[in-house]
Amino acid sequence: MTAACALVGAVSEETLAAHGFTRRTDVHQAAQCARLWAAENRRRADRAALDRQDKQEATR
């Protein structure tokens, strides 16, 4: 397994679908592993930011 395969292994089904893929092997064959891994990291960061905001508003 290459580093690219490890990258796409960390991508969620949600991110795969949002980018038009249904299988991780298709992402790897299309040489899109790093792009989707970056998108996954942005999605996770965005979700964490929303969770923090919700938590702050709940404590007000």
Secondary structure, 3 states (H helix, E strand, C coil): CCHHHHHHHCCCHHHHHHCCCCCHHHHHHCCCHHHHHHHHHHHHHHHHHHHHHHHHHHCC
